[in-house]
C-alpha cells in the first residue's frame, strides 16, 4: 500500500525543506553586496521554495496524522501540489547549478566552507525534487492499484 508511505515521504520532504530554509536564510542575510543581483535573487527563490515546501508538507503531515482528511489533504490536491513543488525545485536547482555551482571544486576546502555550503544547497534542492517525484509516483501507483482491486470480482 503506497499510501502508507505518504506520511513518511511528506515528513522527509518537510525536514529537508527545514534544512534548506536554514541554510538559504543564513546566506540571504549574510550576502549584502554580491557581484550580481541574480545571485541574491536565486537565494531568495530557494528560500521561497523552502518556505512553500515546509508549510504545505508540514500541513499534509499534520492532516494525514490527525486523520482529518478533508479536501485539502486529498490525493488529488497533494498530487497537484507535488507537481508544482517538483517544478519549483527543479528550476531552483538547475538555475543554482548553472549560475553558482557550475565549476565548483571543493576538494581541499574545509567542511564548513562556502563552496561546500553552496553545493549543499544544490544537493538538497535536487533531493527535494526527487522526493516529490517519488511521492507523486507512490500516490499514482496506489491509486492504480486501488482501482484494480475495486474492479476485481469478490469470488476470485
N, CA, C and O of each residue as an XYZ file, in Angstrom:
624
protein
N       0.837     -1.178      0.000
C       0.000      0.000      0.000
C       0.881      1.239      0.000
O       1.504      1.564      1.011
N       0.932      1.918     -1.117
C       1.804      3.076     -1.295
C       1.364      4.257     -0.447
O       2.196      5.075     -0.055
N       0.079      4.363     -0.158
C      -0.395      5.497      0.627
C       0.157      5.447      2.044
O       0.250      6.485      2.700
N       0.523      4.275      2.530
C       1.129      4.157      3.848
C       2.464      4.868      3.934
O       2.895      5.234      5.028
N       3.130      5.072      2.806
C       4.399      5.774      2.769
C       4.221      7.288      2.700
O       5.180      8.034      2.896
N       3.017      7.740      2.426
C       2.778      9.170      2.266
C       3.232      9.998      3.468
O       3.967     10.968      3.280
N       2.826      9.658      4.698
C       3.282     10.481      5.827
C       4.801     10.476      5.974
O       5.397     11.503      6.299
N       5.422      9.340      5.741
C       6.875      9.241      5.844
C       7.553     10.110      4.787
O       8.486     10.850      5.099
N       7.092     10.027      3.543
C       7.700     10.806      2.466
C       7.466     12.299      2.658
O       8.372     13.103      2.440
N       6.252     12.674      3.066
C       5.988     14.084      3.323
C       6.800     14.597      4.511
O       7.201     15.761      4.523
N       7.045     13.759      5.497
C       7.892     14.156      6.625
C       9.322     14.383      6.155
O       9.957     15.355      6.563
N       9.837     13.504      5.307
C      11.178     13.706      4.744
C      11.258     14.994      3.934
O      12.234     15.737      4.026
N      10.222     15.249      3.142
C      10.185     16.471      2.346
C      10.206     17.693      3.263
O      10.932     18.653      3.003
N       9.413     17.660      4.334
C       9.358     18.791      5.260
C      10.689     18.974      5.994
O      11.137     20.105      6.181
N      11.318     17.886      6.408
C      12.595     18.004      7.122
C      13.699     18.555      6.230
O      14.504     19.379      6.666
N      13.735     18.100      4.982
C      14.733     18.645      4.057
C      14.459     20.113      3.767
O      15.391     20.906      3.630
N      13.191     20.476      3.674
C      12.847     21.885      3.453
C      13.293     22.742      4.629
O      13.728     23.878      4.442
N      13.188     22.204      5.837
C      13.648     22.944      7.013
C      15.163     23.155      6.965
O      15.653     24.231      7.306
N      15.894     22.136      6.546
C      17.350     22.279      6.416
C      17.704     23.301      5.340
O      18.588     24.135      5.537
N      17.021     23.234      4.216
C      17.268     24.181      3.130
C      16.874     25.597      3.551
O      17.536     26.569      3.190
N      15.805     25.697      4.307
C      15.366     27.007      4.805
C      16.447     27.634      5.687
O      16.768     28.813      5.539
N      16.995     26.856      6.587
C      18.035     27.385      7.458
C      19.265     27.845      6.698
O      19.797     28.925      6.952
N      19.708     27.024      5.770
C      20.918     27.361      5.016
C      20.689     28.546      4.080
O      21.531     29.440      3.998
N      19.571     28.558      3.384
C      19.309     29.663      2.452
C      19.025     30.959      3.206
O      19.445     32.026      2.758
N      18.320     30.896      4.343
C      18.071     32.109      5.128
C      19.383     32.683      5.661
O      19.564     33.900      5.704
N      20.284     31.811      6.059
C      21.597     32.261      6.528
C      22.307     33.052      5.430
O      22.862     34.121      5.687
N      22.285     32.525      4.212
C      23.002     33.186      3.134
C      22.289     34.422      2.624
O      22.943     35.368      2.188
N      20.962     34.440      2.666
C      20.242     35.654      2.266
C      20.586     36.788      3.219
O      20.781     37.924      2.786
N      20.663     36.493      4.508
C      21.006     37.524      5.491
C      22.473     37.913      5.442
O      22.822     39.049      5.763
N      23.325     36.998      5.049
C      24.766     37.266      5.056
C      25.215     38.032      3.816
O      26.119     38.864      3.894
N      24.596     37.761      2.688
C      25.019     38.370      1.432
C      24.451     39.786      1.345
O      23.235     39.977      1.376
N      25.321     40.755      1.237
C      24.880     42.143      1.106
C      25.192     42.665     -0.292
O      24.285     43.023     -1.044
N      26.454     42.706     -0.631
C      26.874     43.287     -1.909
C      27.606     42.244     -2.734
O      28.828     42.295     -2.876
N      26.864     41.313     -3.269
C      27.471     40.316     -4.150
C      27.685     40.945     -5.516
O      27.075     41.967     -5.832
N      28.536     40.350     -6.319
C      28.810     40.905     -7.645
C      27.563     40.988     -8.529
O      27.481     41.857     -9.397
N      26.608     40.106     -8.320
C      25.411     40.162     -9.161
C      24.162     40.086     -8.291
O      24.144     39.423     -7.254
N      23.137     40.769     -8.731
C      21.867     40.697     -8.010
C      21.172     39.369     -8.296
O      20.299     38.950     -7.536
N      21.552     38.706     -9.385
C      20.972     37.406     -9.723
C      21.292     36.366     -8.643
O      20.469     35.502     -8.341
N      22.467     36.456     -8.078
C      22.866     35.528     -7.021
C      21.921     35.619     -5.837
O      21.431     34.603     -5.346
N      21.667     36.840     -5.379
C      20.764     37.023     -4.244
C      19.340     36.656     -4.640
O      18.598     36.127     -3.813
N      18.942     36.919     -5.865
C      17.603     36.539     -6.331
C      17.429     35.024     -6.318
O      16.366     34.525     -5.949
N      18.456     34.298     -6.716
C      18.399     32.835     -6.663
C      18.318     32.334     -5.227
O      17.598     31.378     -4.939
N      19.048     32.971     -4.335
C      18.962     32.609     -2.923
C      17.552     32.845     -2.377
O      17.023     32.022     -1.630
N      16.955     33.966     -2.754
C      15.599     34.272     -2.299
C      14.607     33.285     -2.900
O      13.640     32.908     -2.238
N      14.824     32.862     -4.136
C      13.945     31.875     -4.765
C      14.043     30.529     -4.038
O      13.027     29.871     -3.812
N      15.246     30.125     -3.678
C      15.418     28.886     -2.914
C      14.786     29.026     -1.533
O      14.191     28.081     -1.016
N      14.918     30.202     -0.945
C      14.277     30.456      0.350
C      12.755     30.352      0.220
O      12.104     29.756      1.077
N      12.189     30.921     -0.833
C      10.749     30.816     -1.072
C      10.332     29.358     -1.240
O       9.343     28.923     -0.650
N      11.081     28.604     -2.042
C      10.770     27.178     -2.236
C      10.795     26.430     -0.902
O       9.960     25.561     -0.653
N      11.751     26.775     -0.060
C      11.864     26.117      1.241
C      10.648     26.401      2.116
O      10.088     25.492      2.729
N      10.245     27.667      2.170
C       9.090     28.043      2.982
C       7.828     27.391      2.430
O       7.029     26.842      3.189
N       7.642     27.448      1.107
C       6.497     26.831      0.427
C       6.419     25.347      0.766
O       5.360     24.839      1.133
N       7.530     24.671      0.642
C       7.575     23.229      0.863
C       7.350     22.886      2.330
O       6.580     21.978      2.642
N       8.004     23.591      3.218
C       7.852     23.315      4.643
C       6.422     23.574      5.104
O       5.867     22.786      5.869
N       5.832     24.651      4.656
C       4.475     24.999      5.057
C       3.470     23.936      4.607
O       2.690     23.434      5.417
N       3.489     23.598      3.331
C       2.493     22.668      2.810
C       2.783     21.215      3.164
O       1.858     20.462      3.470
N       4.044     20.807      3.127
C       4.360     19.426      3.507
C       4.054     19.201      4.983
O       3.550     18.144      5.364
N       4.357     20.189      5.805
C       4.017     20.087      7.216
C       2.514     19.997      7.435
O       2.047     19.242      8.288
N       1.762     20.769      6.662
C       0.299     20.718      6.769
C      -0.228     19.357      6.342
O      -1.114     18.804      6.994
N       0.308     18.808      5.253
C      -0.129     17.478      4.812
C       0.170     16.417      5.862
O      -0.661     15.549      6.129
N       1.354     16.486      6.457
C       1.696     15.516      7.505
C       0.729     15.653      8.676
O       0.241     14.653      9.203
N       0.457     16.872      9.075
C      -0.479     17.099     10.181
C      -1.858     16.554      9.843
O      -2.477     15.880     10.666
N      -2.347     16.840      8.635
C      -3.687     16.385      8.240
C      -3.756     14.874      8.134
O      -4.767     14.273      8.496
N      -2.694     14.251      7.642
C      -2.697     12.792      7.493
C      -2.649     12.126      8.869
O      -3.390     11.178      9.129
N      -1.783     12.619      9.741
C      -1.660     12.021     11.077
C      -2.908     12.306     11.910
O      -3.364     11.448     12.666
N      -3.457     13.512     11.769
C      -4.645     13.897     12.520
C      -5.866     13.087     12.083
O      -6.815     12.918     12.849
N      -5.833     12.593     10.855
C      -6.951     11.811     10.351
C      -8.063     12.659      9.778
O      -9.086     12.128      9.345
N      -7.885     13.951      9.766
C      -8.909     14.840      9.226
C      -8.654     15.037      7.738
O      -8.222     16.107      7.309
N      -8.920     14.015      6.971
C      -8.660     14.075      5.537
C      -9.761     14.855      4.838
O     -10.665     14.275      4.238
N      -9.673     16.176      4.922
C     -10.623     16.971      4.188
C     -10.066     17.260      2.812
O      -9.016     16.732      2.446
N     -10.746     18.085      2.050
C     -10.386     18.324      0.659
C      -8.957     18.758      0.442
O      -8.358     18.419     -0.578
N      -8.393     19.504      1.387
C      -7.029     19.990      1.216
C      -5.986     18.895      1.357
O      -4.851     19.061      0.912
N      -6.353     17.788      1.967
C      -5.388     16.709      2.184
C      -5.661     15.519      1.286
O      -5.174     14.423      1.566
N      -6.412     15.693      0.235
C      -6.742     14.575     -0.641
C      -5.555     14.219     -1.532
O      -4.597     14.980     -1.661
N      -5.650     13.054     -2.135
C      -4.598     12.615     -3.062
C      -4.504     13.571     -4.246
O      -3.407     13.877     -4.714
N      -5.643     14.039     -4.728
C      -5.643     14.960     -5.865
C      -4.945     16.271     -5.554
O      -4.120     16.737     -6.341
N      -5.266     16.872     -4.413
C      -4.637     18.153     -4.082
C      -3.154     17.967     -3.777
O      -2.336     18.813     -4.138
N      -2.806     16.868     -3.116
C      -1.384     16.652     -2.857
C      -0.644     16.369     -4.159
O       0.522     16.736     -4.298
N      -1.308     15.721     -5.113
C      -0.688     15.485     -6.417
C      -0.402     16.779     -7.153
O       0.678     16.952     -7.718
N      -1.367     17.689     -7.149
C      -1.160     18.992     -7.793
C      -0.032     19.745     -7.090
O       0.835     20.329     -7.739
N      -0.055     19.724     -5.753
C       1.000     20.399     -5.005
C       2.362     19.781     -5.312
O       3.350     20.501     -5.459
N       2.419     18.456     -5.410
C       3.696     17.792     -5.697
C       4.230     18.150     -7.075
O       5.436     18.330     -7.243
N       3.345     18.255     -8.067
C       3.786     18.646     -9.412
C       4.357     20.062     -9.384
O       5.439     20.307     -9.917
N       3.633     20.991     -8.764
C       4.105     22.381     -8.679
C       5.428     22.453     -7.924
O       6.352     23.150     -8.344
N       5.514     21.739     -6.821
C       6.724     21.773     -5.996
C       7.908     21.138     -6.716
O       9.036     21.615     -6.599
N       7.655     20.071     -7.456
C       8.723     19.454     -8.247
C       9.278     20.439     -9.261
O      10.493     20.541     -9.429
N       8.404     21.158     -9.934
C       8.844     22.152    -10.925
C       9.639     23.263    -10.246
O      10.690     23.669    -10.741
N       9.137     23.756     -9.112
C       9.850     24.823     -8.403
C      11.253     24.390     -7.989
O      12.213     25.139     -8.170
N      11.377     23.181     -7.432
C      12.697     22.706     -7.001
C      13.600     22.414     -8.186
O      14.802     22.669     -8.117
N      13.051     21.887     -9.269
C      13.869     21.636    -10.460
C      14.423     22.911    -11.048
O      15.592     22.969    -11.428
N      13.587     23.941    -11.128
C      14.038     25.238    -11.642
C      15.090     25.838    -10.710
O      16.123     26.326    -11.167
N      14.824     25.800     -9.406
C      15.781     26.374     -8.450
C      17.127     25.652     -8.512
O      18.176     26.295     -8.559
N      17.097     24.329     -8.511
C      18.349     23.564     -8.541
C      19.090     23.772     -9.857
O      20.311     23.927     -9.867
N      18.361     23.776    -10.954
C      19.002     23.970    -12.253
C      19.633     25.340    -12.407
O      20.760     25.456    -12.888
N      18.913     26.381    -12.002
C      19.466     27.732    -12.084
C      20.652     27.907    -11.141
O      21.645     28.543    -11.496
N      20.548     27.344     -9.947
C      21.650     27.427     -8.981
C      22.881     26.728     -9.537
O      24.002     27.218     -9.403
N      22.659     25.577    -10.163
C      23.766     24.812    -10.755
C      24.435     25.613    -11.868
O      25.662     25.694    -11.932
N      23.627     26.201    -12.737
C      24.182     26.931    -13.881
C      24.900     28.213    -13.485
O      25.909     28.571    -14.093
N      24.390     28.909    -12.471
C      24.938     30.224    -12.144
C      25.967     30.219    -11.021
O      26.870     31.055    -11.012
N      25.848     29.298    -10.080
C      26.700     29.381     -8.889
C      27.678     28.228     -8.788
O      28.866     28.446     -8.550
N      27.204     27.007     -8.962
C      27.999     25.836     -8.621
C      28.629     25.169     -9.847
O      29.296     24.145     -9.702
N      28.439     25.714    -11.036
C      28.805     25.020    -12.270
C      30.216     24.435    -12.297
O      30.396     23.314    -12.771
N      31.193     25.142    -11.818
C      32.570     24.651    -11.843
C      33.151     24.530    -10.444
O      34.361     24.658    -10.257
N      32.306     24.286     -9.474
C      32.782     24.227     -8.087
C      33.645     22.990     -7.867
O      33.254     21.867     -8.186
N      34.798     23.226     -7.328
C      35.694     22.143     -6.950
C      36.058     22.372     -5.489
O      36.904     23.205     -5.166
N      35.407     21.620     -4.621
C      35.561     21.833     -3.181
C      36.645     20.954     -2.565
O      36.762     20.886     -1.341
N      37.432     20.287     -3.393
C      38.497     19.439     -2.850
C      39.493     20.300     -2.073
O      39.956     21.335     -2.553
N      39.804     19.849     -0.873
C      40.772     20.543     -0.049
C      40.192     21.693      0.753
O      40.913     22.329      1.523
N      38.922     21.973      0.592
C      38.319     23.052      1.377
C      37.797     22.486      2.691
O      37.480     21.299      2.770
N      37.705     23.316      3.713
C      37.177     22.832      4.992
C      35.724     22.373      4.854
O      35.031     22.732      3.902
N      35.286     21.579      5.814
C      33.932     21.016      5.769
C      32.861     22.094      5.797
O      31.791     21.907      5.219
N      33.118     23.203      6.445
C      32.136     24.285      6.527
C      32.500     25.462      5.634
O      32.270     26.616      5.996
N      33.062     25.173      4.479
C      33.446     26.250      3.564
C      32.234     26.743      2.772
O      31.201     26.078      2.696
N      32.393     27.911      2.196
C      31.338     28.487      1.368
C      31.045     27.577      0.184
O      29.885     27.378     -0.177
N      32.078     27.033     -0.412
C      31.913     26.140     -1.561
C      31.016     24.956     -1.207
O      30.077     24.645     -1.939
N      31.298     24.311     -0.113
C      30.515     23.136      0.289
C      29.087     23.508      0.674
O      28.160     22.733      0.442
N      28.907     24.673      1.253
C      27.549     25.102      1.591
C      26.732     25.374      0.333
O      25.545     25.051      0.283
N      27.352     25.960     -0.676
C      26.636     26.216     -1.931
C      26.317     24.913     -2.662
O      25.237     24.766     -3.235
N      27.254     23.973     -2.640
C      26.992     22.658     -3.236
C      25.906     21.933     -2.435
O      25.079     21.219     -3.004
N      25.914     22.120     -1.119
C      24.874     21.535     -0.270
C      23.496     22.094     -0.582
O      22.517     21.347     -0.596
N      23.403     23.401     -0.833
C      22.129     23.994     -1.239
C      21.601     23.331     -2.504
O      20.415     23.017     -2.609
N      22.498     23.124     -3.460
C      22.087     22.466     -4.701
C      21.673     21.018     -4.458
O      20.663     20.558     -4.991
N      22.446     20.310     -3.661
C      22.153     18.895     -3.403
C      20.800     18.720     -2.718
O      20.037     17.820     -3.069
N      20.505     19.567     -1.752
C      19.218     19.467     -1.072
C      18.084     19.790     -2.032
O      17.030     19.157     -1.976
N      18.285     20.768     -2.917
C      17.246     21.121     -3.890
C      16.953     19.952     -4.833
O      15.791     19.653     -5.109
N      18.006     19.289     -5.327
C      17.777     18.128     -6.201
C      17.113     16.992     -5.431
O      16.268     16.280     -5.976
N      17.492     16.822     -4.169
C      16.890     15.774     -3.349
C      15.417     16.060     -3.096
O      14.593     15.146     -3.124
N      15.084     17.310     -2.851
C      13.672     17.697     -2.688
C      12.881     17.360     -3.950
O      11.783     16.808     -3.877
N      13.444     17.691     -5.092
C      12.763     17.390     -6.342
C      12.561     15.881     -6.492
O      11.478     15.432     -6.868
N      13.586     15.113     -6.203
C      13.476     13.657     -6.310
C      12.456     13.076     -5.347
O      11.705     12.172     -5.715
N      12.416     13.576     -4.126
C      11.426     13.092     -3.157
C      10.004     13.444     -3.582
O       9.079     12.658     -3.376
N       9.829     14.614     -4.171
C       8.495     14.986     -4.668
C       8.066     14.053     -5.797
O       6.909     13.636     -5.852
N       8.981     13.730     -6.687
C       8.663     12.801     -7.778
C       8.343     11.423     -7.218
O       7.374     10.792     -7.641
N       9.147     10.953     -6.270
C       8.914      9.651     -5.652
C       7.555      9.602     -4.952
O       6.831      8.614     -5.080
N       7.209     10.639     -4.227
C       5.926     10.687     -3.534
C       4.772     10.723     -4.522
O       3.747     10.078     -4.305
N       4.932     11.467     -5.597
C       3.895     11.526     -6.629
C       3.714     10.166     -7.297
O       2.585      9.736     -7.534
N       4.812      9.493     -7.598
C       4.722      8.157     -8.198
C       4.080      7.156     -7.243
O       3.289      6.314     -7.669
N       4.411      7.239     -5.966
C       3.792      6.348     -4.984
C       2.286      6.567     -4.929
O       1.519      5.610     -4.822
N       1.867      7.815     -5.001
C       0.425      8.112     -4.980
C      -0.252      7.593     -6.244
O      -1.349      7.038     -6.176
N       0.387      7.768     -7.391
C      -0.187      7.288     -8.653
C      -0.314      5.768     -8.636
O      -1.345      5.227     -9.035
N       0.724      5.082     -8.180
C       0.652      3.617     -8.120
C      -0.385      3.138     -7.113
O      -1.033      2.114     -7.331
N      -0.548      3.870     -6.010
C      -1.572      3.498     -5.042
C      -2.961      3.652     -5.641
O      -3.818      2.788     -5.457
N      -3.191      4.752     -6.361
C      -4.498      4.966     -6.993
C      -4.757      3.879     -8.026
O      -5.863      3.343     -8.096
N      -3.755      3.551     -8.823
C      -3.936      2.494     -9.842
C      -4.212      1.148     -9.208
O      -5.075      0.411     -9.685
N      -3.499      0.807     -8.143
C      -3.705     -0.499     -7.517
C      -5.046     -0.557     -6.796
O      -5.679     -1.613     -6.767
N      -5.487      0.544     -6.220
C      -6.787      0.527     -5.548
C      -7.916      0.432     -6.551
O      -8.943     -0.180     -6.256
N      -7.761      1.016     -7.728
C      -8.792      0.879     -8.772
C      -8.847     -0.554     -9.290
O      -9.924     -1.084     -9.561
N      -7.695     -1.168     -9.422
C      -7.632     -2.535     -9.892
C      -8.295     -3.479     -8.884
O      -9.035     -4.384     -9.270
N      -8.028     -3.265     -7.594
C      -8.644     -4.087     -6.565
C     -10.147     -3.877     -6.509
O     -10.890     -4.803     -6.185
N     -10.600     -2.679     -6.820
C     -12.018     -2.365     -6.769
C     -12.776     -3.101     -7.875
O     -13.909     -3.538     -7.674
N     -12.147     -3.234     -9.035
C     -12.813     -3.890    -10.166
C     -12.773     -5.410    -10.087
O     -13.531     -6.079    -10.789
N     -11.915     -5.965     -9.259
C     -11.764     -7.411     -9.158
C     -13.031     -8.005     -8.535
O     -13.528     -7.492     -7.533
N     -13.545     -9.071     -9.120
C     -14.738     -9.708     -8.523
C     -14.397    -10.280     -7.149
O     -13.258    -10.657     -6.873
N     -15.412    -10.331     -6.303
C     -15.196    -10.795     -4.930
C     -14.903    -12.296     -4.849
O     -14.307    -12.748     -3.872
N     -15.300    -13.058     -5.833
C     -15.128    -14.504     -5.758
C     -13.767    -14.967     -6.210
O     -13.482    -16.161     -6.124
N     -12.914    -14.088     -6.687
C     -11.598    -14.501     -7.154
C     -10.616    -14.484     -6.032
O      -9.444    -14.804     -6.233
